[in-house]
Amino acid sequence: FRKAKPVLFYFLRISFGIALVSSILAIFSAIFILNQSSDEEDDDRGFRGGGDARGFPSSMNYWWGPSPFEFFYYRPYYGYYGSLTEDRVDPEEMGFLESTFSYIFGDGNPNQNLEQKRLILAADMIRENNGAVTAEQLAPFCDDAPDPLVDDSSYVDERFVLPIVTQLDGQPRVTEEGSIVYLFPELQTSASFVSSVSKENDRSILYRAKEEGEDTGFLEEKEYKFSLAPDGNRLLAGGLGVVNVLGAFYLGGQLSSYAAYGMKLPGFLGAVQIFYPYLASYAVLFNLIPFIRSFWIKRQNSLIQKRNQRRRRWKTVLSSAVGRLGKKLLSAQKLGTKMKRLSKEDVVYDTSKPLNELEKKKQMDDLDEFDRLLGD
């Protein structure tokens, strides 16, 4: 399934573009035929351009064209959620069919690896401070930290650091001055083959952020984008969506006159009459979903901006800490110990592992140590 997943996602993406084109063709073909039938009842002259007895044009290419998909430049290897190739294709090369999906549903969460990145950046900061930090130093990586310029509760209520402290196996310690400092004994060690984290994927996240000039002194979330599709394709998808819903409403008015007399249309028109509720629903949802999503994105980006600003303020406050905060940071520095080097087998921290696996490994290590002491 893992190998087939990118292919399935690709066909799911293009299916919405195909559905849009099919819906427009079905709706406007039905409108054309119904209007043509109405004209024939009023004037028996029929088509001047020629056609069969039911009013169809003599050449199907008149409506379908030689190859409608040439306009949408089919690209089988693009996929936001999964790609058939290792290198992700530039969104600017996204074809129209895939752009339709992107216009309706967007392109996913831009912060999919946020929790992993949070632990990586926090662990890197903790190591730089020799394994002893305060809640204020962890605040630039937390979501629920109070605003340092508004709320002073961070010196009393430090519950906002619990997710990071728990996952990195931190231990609270009360200093002689009455401040709380968090010690991370397992992060006070580093292996010779590792700089910040033990997995290559984790290291690549940190290195890539630094190479791109990103400030790793605080966790910065990326804002949602309405769509990664090129502007032209996005505009075309939206325009065709409006055309589709207007055509659906117009066709509904025409079909209602037949329904009022209980008439069931034959052939193609009969099929359109049966499936009209689905065509109308698709046309409405095609426009309604992006409309609602735009407000949702605006709301989410507003929250992301506030969290980023709060984390950035904490970083600024820490860079010029004085008074009570300065004394607290000095207490943490006194508790910090120099990092020692371990072999590869001694690595105990891995951000790619979930919390329950880390806790289980720690329990097993404690039992092994207990058995060793009994043997001695």
C-alpha positions in Angstrom: 0.0 0.0 0.0 2.9 2.3 0.7 4.1 2.1 -2.9 0.6 2.5 -4.3 -0.3 5.4 -2.0 1.3 8.2 -4.1 -0.4 6.9 -7.2 -3.8 6.7 -5.4 -3.4 10.3 -4.1 -2.5 11.5 -7.6 -5.6 10.0 -9.1 -7.7 11.4 -6.3 -6.3 14.9 -6.9 -7.0 14.9 -10.7 -10.4 13.3 -10.2 -11.8 16.6 -9.0 -10.5 18.4 -12.1 -12.0 15.7 -14.3 -15.3 16.0 -12.4 -15.4 19.7 -12.9 -14.8 19.4 -16.7 -17.3 16.6 -16.9 -19.9 18.5 -15.0 -19.6 21.6 -17.2 -19.8 19.5 -20.4 -22.9 17.6 -19.1 -24.7 20.7 -17.9 -24.1 22.9 -20.9 -24.7 20.0 -23.3 -28.1 19.5 -21.7 -28.8 23.2 -21.8 -27.9 23.4 -25.4 -30.1 20.4 -26.3 -33.1 21.7 -24.4 -32.8 25.1 -25.9 -32.4 23.6 -29.3 -35.5 21.4 -28.8 -37.4 24.5 -27.7 -36.3 26.4 -30.8 -37.4 23.6 -33.0 -40.9 23.7 -31.5 -41.1 27.4 -32.3 -39.4 27.3 -35.6 -39.0 24.0 -37.7 -36.0 25.2 -39.5 -33.5 23.4 -37.2 -29.8 24.0 -37.3 -28.5 26.1 -40.2 -25.2 24.4 -39.8 -26.6 20.9 -40.2 -27.0 18.0 -37.8 -29.0 14.9 -37.1 -32.7 14.6 -36.3 -32.2 15.3 -32.6 -30.2 18.5 -33.2 -26.7 17.2 -32.6 -23.9 18.8 -34.7 -22.6 16.6 -37.4 -19.1 16.7 -36.1 -18.4 15.7 -32.5 -15.0 17.6 -32.6 -17.1 20.8 -32.8 -17.8 20.3 -29.0 -15.1 18.0 -27.7 -12.0 19.3 -29.6 -9.1 17.1 -30.7 -7.7 16.6 -27.2 -9.1 18.6 -24.3 -6.4 17.3 -21.9 -3.7 19.0 -24.0 -4.9 22.2 -22.4 -4.4 20.9 -18.9 -0.9 19.5 -19.6 -1.2 16.2 -17.8 1.7 15.7 -15.3 1.6 12.2 -13.8 4.4 12.6 -11.3 3.3 15.6 -9.2 1.8 15.1 -5.8 1.9 17.1 -2.6 0.9 14.2 -0.4 3.1 11.7 -2.1 5.3 11.6 -5.2 6.3 8.8 -7.5 9.8 10.3 -7.6 12.1 11.3 -4.8 12.3 14.9 -5.9 9.2 16.9 -5.4 8.0 18.8 -8.5 7.8 22.5 -8.3 4.2 23.6 -7.6 4.5 26.1 -10.4 4.4 23.0 -12.7 1.1 21.8 -11.3 -1.3 21.0 -14.0 -4.9 22.3 -14.1 -6.4 19.0 -13.0 -4.3 18.9 -9.9 -4.7 22.7 -9.4 -8.5 22.1 -9.1 -8.0 19.9 -6.1 -5.6 22.4 -4.6 -8.1 25.2 -5.2 -10.9 23.3 -3.3 -9.0 21.6 -0.5 -5.6 23.3 -0.3 -2.3 21.4 0.0 -2.2 20.1 3.5 -0.7 21.3 6.8 2.5 23.3 6.3 3.5 22.3 9.9 3.2 18.5 9.7 6.6 18.0 11.5 6.1 20.8 14.0 6.2 18.6 17.1 9.4 16.9 15.9 11.0 20.2 15.1 9.9 21.6 18.5 11.8 18.8 20.3 14.8 19.1 18.0 15.2 22.9 18.6 14.5 22.6 22.3 17.0 19.8 22.7 19.6 21.8 20.8 19.1 24.8 23.1 19.2 22.6 26.2 22.5 21.1 25.1 24.0 24.5 24.5 23.1 25.4 28.1 24.7 22.2 29.5 21.4 20.4 30.3 20.0 23.0 32.8 17.4 25.5 31.7 14.5 27.5 33.1 10.9 27.6 31.9 11.6 31.0 30.4 14.3 29.5 28.2 11.8 26.8 27.0 9.1 29.4 26.4 10.3 30.2 22.8 9.5 26.6 21.8 6.1 26.3 23.6 2.6 27.1 22.4 0.9 28.2 25.6 3.5 30.3 27.2 2.2 33.7 28.5 3.1 36.9 26.8 6.3 38.2 28.6 5.2 41.8 27.9 1.7 41.3 29.4 1.7 38.4 31.8 4.2 37.7 34.6 2.7 34.4 35.5 5.5 32.5 33.9 7.5 32.9 37.1 4.8 31.0 39.1 2.8 28.8 36.8 5.1 26.8 34.5 2.7 24.2 33.3 3.2 25.3 29.7 6.6 23.5 29.7 5.3 20.1 30.7 5.0 18.7 27.2 8.6 19.4 26.4 9.9 18.5 29.8 8.0 15.2 29.8 9.1 14.1 26.3 12.7 15.0 26.9 12.7 13.4 30.3 13.4 16.5 32.3 13.7 16.7 36.1 12.6 19.9 38.0 15.0 21.1 40.6 14.5 23.9 43.2 17.5 26.1 43.6 18.7 27.8 46.8 17.0 31.0 45.6 13.7 29.3 45.3 13.6 29.1 41.5 12.7 26.1 39.5 15.4 24.8 37.0 14.8 21.8 34.7 17.6 19.3 34.4 18.0 17.0 31.4 20.6 14.4 32.3 20.0 12.3 29.2 20.6 15.4 27.0 23.8 16.2 28.8 25.5 13.5 26.8 26.2 13.4 23.1 27.7 10.7 20.9 30.7 11.3 18.7 28.7 10.7 15.5 25.9 13.1 16.5 25.7 16.9 16.9 22.2 17.6 18.2 20.0 14.5 17.6 20.7 10.9 16.9 18.7 10.3 13.7 19.8 11.6 10.3 16.3 12.9 9.6 16.4 14.9 12.8 19.8 16.4 12.0 18.7 17.3 8.5 15.8 19.3 9.8 18.1 21.3 12.1 20.8 21.8 9.5 18.4 22.7 6.8 16.8 25.4 9.0 20.2 26.9 9.8 21.3 26.8 6.2 18.2 28.6 5.1 18.8 31.4 7.5 16.0 30.4 9.8 16.3 31.6 13.4 16.5 28.4 15.5 16.4 30.4 18.7 12.6 30.0 18.7 10.0 27.8 17.1 8.4 29.5 14.1 5.3 28.0 12.5 4.5 28.4 8.8 1.3 30.1 7.8 -1.3 28.3 5.7 -1.6 29.2 2.0 -4.9 29.1 0.2 -3.3 27.1 -2.6 0.1 26.2 -4.0 -1.2 26.1 -7.5 0.0 28.7 -10.1 -2.1 31.8 -10.2 -3.4 31.2 -13.7 -4.6 27.7 -12.9 -6.1 28.8 -9.6 -8.0 31.6 -11.4 -9.2 29.3 -14.1 -10.4 26.7 -11.6 -12.4 29.4 -9.7 -13.8 30.8 -12.9 -15.0 27.5 -14.2 -16.5 26.8 -10.7 -18.6 29.9 -11.0 -19.6 29.0 -14.6 -20.5 25.5 -13.4 -22.8 26.6 -10.6 -24.5 29.3 -12.8 -25.1 26.6 -15.5 -26.4 24.2 -12.9 -28.9 26.8 -11.6 -30.0 27.6 -15.1 -30.4 23.9 -16.0 -32.4 23.4 -12.8 -34.9 26.0 -14.0 -35.3 24.3 -17.3 -35.7 20.8 -15.8 -38.2 22.0 -13.3 -40.7 22.9 -16.0 -40.6 19.3 -17.2 -40.8 18.0 -13.7 -43.9 20.1 -13.1 -45.7 18.0 -15.7 -44.2 14.7 -14.5 -42.2 14.3 -17.7 -39.2 12.0 -17.8 -36.8 13.0 -20.5 -35.3 10.2 -22.7 -31.6 9.3 -23.4 -28.9 11.7 -22.4 -31.3 14.3 -21.0 -33.0 11.6 -18.9 -29.6 10.7 -17.3 -28.9 14.4 -16.6 -32.4 14.7 -15.1 -31.7 11.8 -12.8 -28.3 12.9 -11.7 -29.1 16.6 -11.6 -29.2 16.7 -7.7 -25.6 15.4 -7.7 -24.5 17.8 -10.4 -26.1 20.8 -8.5 -24.6 19.6 -5.2 -21.1 19.3 -6.7 -21.4 22.7 -8.3 -22.4 24.4 -5.0 -19.8 22.6 -2.8 -17.1 23.3 -5.4 -17.6 27.0 -4.6 -18.7 26.8 -1.0 -15.7 24.7 0.3 -13.0 27.2 -0.8 -15.1 30.1 0.4 -15.4 28.6 3.9 -11.8 27.4 3.8 -10.5 31.0 3.1 -12.1 32.2 6.4 -10.7 29.1 8.3 -7.2 29.9 6.9 -7.4 33.5 7.9 -8.4 32.4 11.5 -5.6 29.8 11.7 -2.9 32.2 10.3 -4.0 34.8 12.9 -3.4 32.3 15.7 -0.1 31.3 14.2 1.1 34.9 14.0 0.2 35.5 17.6 2.1 32.3 18.7 5.1 33.3 16.6 5.1 36.8 18.0 4.9 35.6 21.6 7.8 33.1 21.1 9.8 35.9 19.4 9.2 38.2 22.3 10.5 35.5 24.7 13.7 35.2 22.7 14.1 39.0 22.9 13.5 39.1 26.6 16.0 36.3 27.2 18.7 38.1 25.2 18.6 41.0 27.7 17.5 39.3 30.9 18.0 41.4 34.0 16.6 41.5 37.6 14.7 38.4 38.7 14.9 36.6 35.4 18.6 37.3 35.2 19.2 35.7 38.6 17.1 32.7 37.6 19.1 32.2 34.5 22.3 32.4 36.5 21.1 29.7 38.9 20.4 27.5 35.9 24.0 28.1 34.6 25.4 27.0 38.0 23.5 23.7 37.8 24.6 23.0 34.2 27.3 20.4 33.8 29.8 19.8 31.0 28.7 17.3 28.4 30.4 14.0 28.2 30.9 11.9 25.2 29.4 8.4 24.7 29.7 5.7 22.2 27.0 5.0 19.7 25.5 2.3 21.8 25.0 4.7 24.7 22.6 7.1 22.9 19.4 7.4 24.9 17.5 10.2 23.1 15.8 9.9 19.8 13.1 12.5 18.8 11.8 10.1 16.1 10.4 7.8 18.9 7.1 8.4 20.6 6.9 9.2 24.3 5.7 5.7 25.3 8.8 4.1 23.6 11.1 6.5 25.3 9.6 5.7 28.7 9.7 2.0 28.1 13.4 2.2 27.1 14.2 4.1 30.2 12.4 1.6 32.4 14.3 -1.3 30.8 17.6 0.6 31.3 16.8 1.1 34.9 16.0 -2.6 35.4 19.3 -3.6 33.7 21.2 -1.2 36.0 19.3 -2.7 39.0 20.2 -6.3 37.9 23.9 -5.2 37.5 24.0 -3.8 41.0 22.5 -7.1 42.4 25.1 -9.1 40.5 27.9 -7.0 42.1 
